[in-house]
Every structure is written in structure tokens, then in C-alpha cells.
């Protein structure tokens, strides 16, 4: 997401910061760790960044496939490759050497990375799905009925429901998560593709990955960019979407909530009076870009805390909707529909809403 065209790949982990004391403390811990680095780079080179994300709500990963990621996790790659062709910048390759680390291992990692960059990516054949498990339709309809009753009773104005699906494939033959990202790249090039890898307590590799169209917030100095993305119809139905009273009301909830969340931090929050649309390969969304100018120096993670979850993935009123979701959705969301992105020592950064995402582990995908 903004800046459009930026691509970053990291290899191994030099150090990490786990989320356990609130977003302000998280940003401070990240800034302190990054500030301790001795940076050797030419002027204008990208500043060190940490990459990661958060659970939808505290405790939302417990007992789910997201458990290895916890409530939040940010990592500094040992090796980072970045390219931003749309900004006219060249590619960069950076290394983070931690005192006491094995330099031979680091050099071996570099060798692996260079060979990977030189090797054309060949996608394997698609895996054959043999079984998909959904929340039973009747149970989901019951959740919708309860939600409508809560809205009619004045408990909520809006709530967004989620249900998990789990797919298993023949012989556990899932393609590598990197190859899955390449497939997402080929189909959803206008979305933000992301992945974070973790090893669970059994030593098995787990990947959280996806392709999302929705920017949560980007901070660059005193400039803030976000958007309202709510209201959807099949691709090609842009005119019908913009004419839909139901979708326009749903969209207005998100615009108003985002503006209200930013106003305490910004001197000016602006957006077009009428929404536009954003068309993807399979769906079109109603969209309103929103801009602000910071007045209090809030970091990107503070802005994440102010905005998440927007009514596009939570509801209105926000706290009541979060409680309703936690009490009635049968499985916690983990990192689904939660913030994912990067931040640096200055508090700049960019986060998306981790929609259209899932966890890959062994021969199973949970979405």
C-alpha cells in the first residue's frame, strides 16, 4: 500500500518484539531497539523497519491456528531485500548483524538469498482440495438473526460477522507459502500481499499470508493516509453499488468512524464528499480515501490503536460490537481482519487490514 509498488522480502529473524503491554509501549520498544542499531548505509537508503502485526483482539489467537503469532509480533529480518520501482528507487539489500551471532550463518543466508533472487520462480501445480469444513449454515444464520435483533433492540447499529473455513489437501501437498504468495501476486496485483512465518512449539513451520485491498493507515512524517472501504457487489456492478442505499449507509458508518478516530490527532481530516469505487478481479468495493495532518506526533501504532477495528470489520458502537463478536463467534479470529504492516524508529509506517488471509500449516489452510 502507499507508497504503491513497494516490495520487501526478509530472511530469518535478527530480533523481535512481542506485543504484551499496549501499542504505545510496543512502539517505544520498537523505537528503542531500532535506535540502538549502528546503521551503515548511504544517504537516502531505507531506514531499518520492523514488520508484523496484531491479533484482532487480546487473546484472539489462543487455541487457534494463529497461536504461534500471539497477540502481536514484530520482527527485524536478518537480511532484507526491498524494491520500489514506482518511486524511481533502485533495489536495496540490507543486513542486520546482532552481536554474538554466527557470521558464517549470516553469510550462508546471504548466499541463499542471492541464489533465490537469481532463480526464476516456477509455480508448482495447484493442490487438490479434498475436504473443506465450514461453520454450519444454520449456525451462521442464527448469528445473523441474533445480530439483527441486537440492532433492532438498539444494542448495536452495525456488526460484521466472520466464520472460519478450513481446507485440507491431498497428501498434505500444499504448495510452499512463497509460491502461494506468487499466485496471489499474479491474481491480485493491486492488493497488498503479505506473509509472516513462524515455527510452533512442535517445530512445524506456520505461515500467515494473504492479499488485502484495504489500507488501515499510513503515516509519513505529519501526513496520514487511510480509507473507508465498505459496501461490496460483484465485479462490474459499480453503478449499482453507488446507487445502493444500504451500501451507502454501511459505508458512511466507516467514513464517520475513521474521521472521528483521527480528529483528536490531526489538525485537518479531509475526504471527498461522495464515495468512489475500487474494482478487484472478483468484486467491487465502495471506497473513500481520507487524509489528515498530524498535530500531536502520534506514531503509526497509536493511530492503529485509534482506528482498529473500523466498522468495516467490527461494528458500531465499536466496543459493544467487539464484545458481541467475542461472545458469539464460535472461534476467535486470531489475526484475521487485524492490523498488519511495518513501522520504524520515527513512528512512521503503513498497516493494512488483514482480510482475505489465512494460516498455512502442514496440509491445512484455515481462512
URLIN-V372685 format. One record per residue. N is the residue number from 0. RES is the residue in one small letter. SS is DSSP state (alpha for helix, beta for strand, coil for the rest). PHI is phi in radians with two decimals (* if undefined). Layout:
BEGIN
N & RES & SS & PHI
N & RES & SS & PHI
END
This chain:
BEGIN
0 & x & coil & *
1 & x & coil & -0.70
2 & x & coil & -1.30
3 & x & coil & -1.10
4 & x & coil & 1.75
5 & x & beta & -1.20
6 & x & beta & -2.29
7 & x & beta & -2.34
8 & x & beta & -2.23
9 & x & beta & -2.10
10 & x & beta & -2.24
11 & x & beta & 1.10
12 & x & beta & -2.15
13 & x & beta & -1.37
14 & x & beta & -2.80
15 & x & beta & -2.49
16 & x & beta & -2.23
17 & x & beta & -1.64
18 & x & coil & -1.51
19 & x & coil & -2.62
20 & x & coil & -2.52
21 & x & coil & 1.62
22 & x & alpha & -1.27
23 & x & alpha & -1.12
24 & x & alpha & -1.14
25 & x & alpha & -1.09
26 & x & alpha & -1.10
27 & x & alpha & -1.13
28 & x & alpha & -1.13
29 & x & alpha & -1.14
30 & x & alpha & -1.08
31 & x & alpha & -1.12
32 & x & alpha & -1.17
33 & x & alpha & -1.20
34 & x & alpha & -1.15
35 & x & coil & -1.38
36 & x & coil & -1.30
37 & x & coil & -1.67
38 & x & coil & -1.66
39 & x & coil & -2.03
40 & x & coil & -2.80
41 & x & coil & -1.22
42 & x & coil & -1.06
43 & x & coil & 1.59
44 & x & coil & -1.19
45 & x & coil & -1.01
46 & x & coil & -1.26
47 & x & coil & -1.01
48 & x & beta & -2.33
49 & x & beta & -1.98
50 & x & beta & -2.08
51 & x & beta & 2.88
52 & x & beta & -2.99
53 & x & beta & -2.33
54 & x & coil & -1.31
55 & x & coil & -1.02
56 & x & coil & -2.66
57 & x & coil & -0.96
58 & x & coil & 1.44
59 & x & coil & -1.27
60 & x & coil & -1.67
61 & x & coil & -1.11
62 & x & coil & 1.29
63 & x & coil & -2.14
64 & x & coil & -1.07
65 & x & coil & -1.47
66 & x & alpha & -0.90
67 & x & alpha & -1.07
68 & x & alpha & -1.64
69 & x & coil & 1.16
70 & x & coil & -1.33
71 & x & beta & 3.12
72 & x & beta & -2.71
73 & x & beta & -2.23
74 & x & beta & -2.20
75 & x & beta & -1.82
76 & x & beta & -1.14
77 & x & beta & -1.24
78 & x & beta & -2.25
79 & x & beta & -2.29
80 & x & beta & -2.02
81 & x & beta & -2.37
82 & x & beta & -2.55
83 & x & beta & -2.45
84 & x & alpha & -1.09
85 & x & alpha & -1.21
86 & x & alpha & -1.60
87 & x & coil & 1.31
88 & x & coil & -1.64
89 & x & coil & -1.42
90 & x & coil & -1.40
91 & x & beta & -2.35
92 & x & beta & -2.23
93 & x & beta & -2.20
94 & x & beta & -2.31
95 & x & coil & -2.09
96 & x & coil & -1.76
97 & x & coil & -1.66
98 & x & coil & -0.93
99 & x & coil & 1.63
100 & x & coil & -1.30
101 & x & coil & -1.43
102 & x & alpha & -1.09
103 & x & alpha & -1.11
104 & x & alpha & -1.14
105 & x & alpha & -1.07
106 & x & alpha & -1.11
107 & x & alpha & -1.13
108 & x & alpha & -1.08
109 & x & alpha & -1.07
110 & x & alpha & -1.08
111 & x & alpha & -1.09
112 & x & alpha & -1.13
113 & x & alpha & -1.07
114 & x & alpha & -1.13
115 & x & alpha & -1.16
116 & x & alpha & -1.19
117 & x & alpha & -1.47
118 & x & coil & -1.61
119 & x & coil & -1.06
120 & x & coil & -1.37
121 & x & coil & -1.96
122 & x & coil & -1.37
123 & x & coil & -1.30
124 & x & coil & -1.14
125 & x & coil & -1.12
126 & x & coil & -1.26
127 & x & coil & -1.62
128 & x & beta & -1.32
129 & x & beta & -1.88
130 & x & beta & -2.79
131 & x & beta & -2.23
132 & x & beta & -1.96
133 & x & beta & -2.04
134 & x & coil & -1.10
135 & x & coil & -0.91
136 & x & alpha & -0.97
137 & x & alpha & -1.08
138 & x & alpha & -1.21
139 & x & alpha & -1.19
140 & x & alpha & -1.06
141 & x & alpha & -1.10
142 & x & alpha & -1.10
143 & x & alpha & -1.11
144 & x & alpha & -1.07
145 & x & alpha & -1.11
146 & x & alpha & -1.13
147 & x & alpha & -1.11
148 & x & alpha & -1.13
149 & x & alpha & -1.14
150 & x & alpha & -1.24
151 & x & alpha & -1.12
152 & x & coil & -1.49
153 & x & coil & 1.48
154 & x & coil & -1.23
155 & x & coil & -2.35
156 & x & coil & -1.75
157 & x & beta & -2.79
158 & x & beta & -2.57
159 & x & coil & -1.89
160 & x & coil & -1.72
161 & x & coil & -2.30
162 & x & coil & -2.45
163 & x & coil & -1.60
164 & x & beta & -2.12
165 & x & beta & -2.29
166 & x & beta & -2.05
167 & x & beta & -2.04
168 & x & beta & -2.11
169 & x & alpha & -1.04
170 & x & alpha & 1.02
171 & x & alpha & 1.10
172 & x & coil & -1.54
173 & x & coil & -1.19
174 & x & coil & -1.15
175 & x & coil & -1.02
176 & x & alpha & -1.05
177 & x & alpha & -1.12
178 & x & alpha & -1.19
179 & x & alpha & -1.10
180 & x & alpha & -1.08
181 & x & alpha & -1.11
182 & x & alpha & -1.16
183 & x & alpha & -1.09
184 & x & alpha & -1.09
185 & x & alpha & -1.21
186 & x & alpha & -1.66
187 & x & coil & -2.16
188 & x & coil & -1.12
189 & x & coil & -1.56
190 & x & coil & -1.73
191 & x & beta & -1.51
192 & x & beta & -1.66
193 & x & beta & -2.59
194 & x & beta & -2.79
195 & x & beta & -2.39
196 & x & beta & -1.89
197 & x & beta & -2.55
198 & x & beta & -1.94
199 & x & coil & -1.44
200 & x & coil & -1.15
201 & x & coil & -1.58
202 & x & coil & 1.43
203 & x & coil & -1.60
204 & x & beta & -1.36
205 & x & beta & -2.17
206 & x & beta & -2.19
207 & x & beta & -1.87
208 & x & beta & -2.58
209 & x & beta & 3.12
210 & x & beta & -2.45
211 & x & beta & -2.01
212 & x & coil & -1.56
213 & x & coil & -1.86
214 & x & beta & -1.46
215 & x & beta & -1.47
216 & x & beta & -2.91
217 & x & beta & -2.20
218 & x & beta & -2.07
219 & x & beta & -2.37
220 & x & coil & 1.15
221 & x & coil & -1.71
222 & x & beta & -1.72
223 & x & beta & -2.19
224 & x & beta & -2.19
225 & x & beta & -2.62
226 & x & beta & -2.82
227 & x & beta & -1.80
228 & x & beta & -2.28
229 & x & beta & -2.74
230 & x & beta & 1.72
231 & x & beta & -2.47
232 & x & beta & -2.57
233 & x & beta & -1.03
234 & x & coil & -0.91
235 & x & coil & 1.63
236 & x & coil & -1.84
237 & x & alpha & -1.05
238 & x & alpha & -1.11
239 & x & alpha & -1.14
240 & x & alpha & -1.11
241 & x & alpha & -1.17
242 & x & alpha & -1.56
243 & x & coil & -1.41
244 & x & alpha & -1.12
245 & x & alpha & -1.05
246 & x & alpha & -1.25
247 & x & alpha & -1.18
248 & x & alpha & -1.16
249 & x & alpha & -1.09
250 & x & alpha & -1.16
251 & x & alpha & -1.11
252 & x & alpha & -0.95
253 & x & alpha & -1.23
254 & x & alpha & -1.00
255 & x & alpha & -1.09
256 & x & alpha & -1.18
257 & x & alpha & -1.15
258 & x & alpha & -1.07
259 & x & alpha & -1.11
260 & x & alpha & -1.23
261 & x & alpha & -1.48
262 & x & alpha & -0.99
263 & x & coil & -1.14
264 & x & coil & -1.83
265 & x & beta & -2.18
266 & x & beta & -1.36
267 & x & beta & -2.59
268 & x & beta & -2.21
269 & x & beta & -2.20
270 & x & beta & -2.81
271 & x & coil & -1.14
272 & x & coil & -1.19
273 & x & coil & -2.08
274 & x & coil & -1.28
275 & x & beta & -1.94
276 & x & beta & -2.34
277 & x & beta & -2.28
278 & x & beta & -1.78
279 & x & coil & -1.96
280 & x & coil & -1.01
281 & x & coil & -2.22
282 & x & beta & -2.76
283 & x & beta & -2.12
284 & x & beta & -2.01
285 & x & beta & -1.38
286 & x & beta & -2.46
287 & x & beta & -2.32
288 & x & beta & -1.18
289 & x & beta & -2.32
290 & x & beta & -2.12
291 & x & beta & -2.55
292 & x & beta & -2.14
293 & x & beta & -1.11
294 & x & coil & -2.11
295 & x & coil & -2.06
296 & x & coil & 1.23
297 & x & coil & -0.98
298 & x & coil & -1.31
299 & x & alpha & -1.09
300 & x & alpha & -1.23
301 & x & alpha & -1.13
302 & x & alpha & -1.17
303 & x & alpha & -1.00
304 & x & alpha & -1.11
305 & x & alpha & -1.26
306 & x & alpha & -1.64
307 & x & coil & -1.50
308 & x & coil & -1.49
309 & x & coil & -1.24
310 & x & coil & -1.09
311 & x & coil & -1.20
312 & x & coil & -2.22
313 & x & coil & -2.04
314 & x & beta & 2.93
315 & x & beta & -2.39
316 & x & coil & -1.10
317 & x & alpha & -1.07
318 & x & alpha & -1.13
319 & x & alpha & -1.13
320 & x & alpha & -1.17
321 & x & alpha & -1.09
322 & x & alpha & -1.08
323 & x & alpha & -1.06
324 & x & alpha & -1.09
325 & x & alpha & -1.10
326 & x & alpha & -1.38
327 & x & alpha & -2.00
328 & x & coil & -1.23
329 & x & coil & -1.19
330 & x & coil & -2.30
331 & x & coil & -0.99
332 & x & coil & -1.32
333 & x & coil & 1.11
334 & x & coil & -1.67
335 & x & coil & -1.11
336 & x & coil & 1.08
337 & x & coil & -1.86
338 & x & beta & -1.27
339 & x & beta & -2.52
340 & x & beta & 3.00
341 & x & beta & -2.48
342 & x & beta & -2.60
343 & x & beta & -2.14
344 & x & coil & -1.17
345 & x & coil & -1.42
346 & x & coil & 1.65
347 & x & coil & -1.23
348 & x & beta & 2.86
349 & x & beta & -2.54
350 & x & beta & -2.27
351 & x & beta & -1.96
352 & x & beta & -1.65
353 & x & coil & -1.35
354 & x & coil & -1.52
355 & x & coil & 0.81
356 & x & beta & -2.33
357 & x & beta & -2.90
358 & x & beta & -1.89
359 & x & beta & -1.89
360 & x & beta & -2.62
361 & x & coil & 1.02
362 & x & coil & -1.72
363 & x & beta & -2.28
364 & x & beta & -2.18
365 & x & beta & -1.94
366 & x & coil & -2.28
END
